[in-house]
Amino acid sequence: MTYEIKFEDQGQDLLRITCDEATGEIKSAGPYHNDHYADGQHFVDVGQLTDNRMVWYIGRDGSKQCFKWPMVKLSLNGETLAAA
């Protein structure tokens, strides 16, 4: 099962990511950051996805970080779970 997360468009190059529901591993990031985030070393903190509109992830160095843009839509296998 896969989460799809869409970010508020503020002119950035990262508008959406998909991640594994169980592990949080980022599977795709687009439109231009697939090579950076979908490298098997970035994981979304799926336990915090419904806490607020900010998306937290763990980077390749093990540090927890937050994407700068708020989430506007969260889907699981095509079914919308939340939308702003």
C-alpha positions in Angstrom: 0.0 0.0 0.0 1.2 3.5 -0.9 0.6 7.0 0.5 0.6 9.8 -2.0 1.3 13.2 -0.4 0.8 16.4 -2.3 2.3 19.7 -1.1 1.0 23.2 -1.4 2.5 24.7 -4.6 4.7 27.7 -3.6 6.8 27.6 -6.7 9.1 24.8 -5.5 10.3 21.8 -7.5 8.9 19.2 -5.1 5.1 18.9 -5.4 4.4 15.3 -4.4 5.9 12.2 -2.9 4.8 8.6 -2.6 5.9 6.4 0.2 5.3 2.9 1.5 2.5 2.7 4.1 4.4 0.3 6.4 8.0 1.5 6.2 7.6 5.2 5.1 10.3 4.7 2.5 9.9 7.3 -0.2 9.3 5.6 -3.5 8.9 8.7 -5.8 9.3 12.4 -5.5 8.4 14.8 -8.2 8.5 16.3 -10.4 12.3 16.9 -10.1 13.6 15.3 -6.9 13.2 11.6 -7.5 17.0 11.0 -7.6 17.4 12.7 -4.2 14.5 11.5 -2.1 13.6 8.1 -3.7 17.1 6.6 -3.0 16.1 4.0 -0.3 17.6 6.3 2.4 14.7 8.7 3.0 11.7 7.7 5.1 8.5 9.6 5.9 7.4 9.5 9.5 4.0 7.9 8.7 2.9 8.0 12.3 2.8 11.8 12.2 1.0 12.2 8.8 -2.4 13.0 10.3 -1.1 15.2 13.1 -1.0 18.4 11.0 -0.2 19.5 7.5 3.6 19.3 7.9 5.4 16.1 6.7 8.4 14.8 8.7 11.0 12.5 7.3 14.3 10.9 8.3 17.2 11.6 5.9 20.1 9.5 4.9 22.2 10.9 7.8 19.5 9.8 10.3 18.3 13.3 11.2 14.6 14.0 11.4 13.6 16.9 9.2 10.4 18.6 7.9 9.5 19.4 4.4 9.1 23.2 4.1 5.7 23.1 2.4 2.4 22.1 4.0 0.6 19.0 2.7 -2.6 19.8 0.8 -3.7 16.2 0.1 -3.0 12.8 1.6 -4.2 9.6 -0.2 -3.8 5.9 0.4 -4.0 3.8 -2.7 -6.0 6.5 -4.5 -8.5 7.1 -1.6 -8.3 10.6 -0.2 -7.7 10.5 3.6 -7.3 14.3 4.1 -7.4 17.4 2.0 -6.9 21.1 2.8 
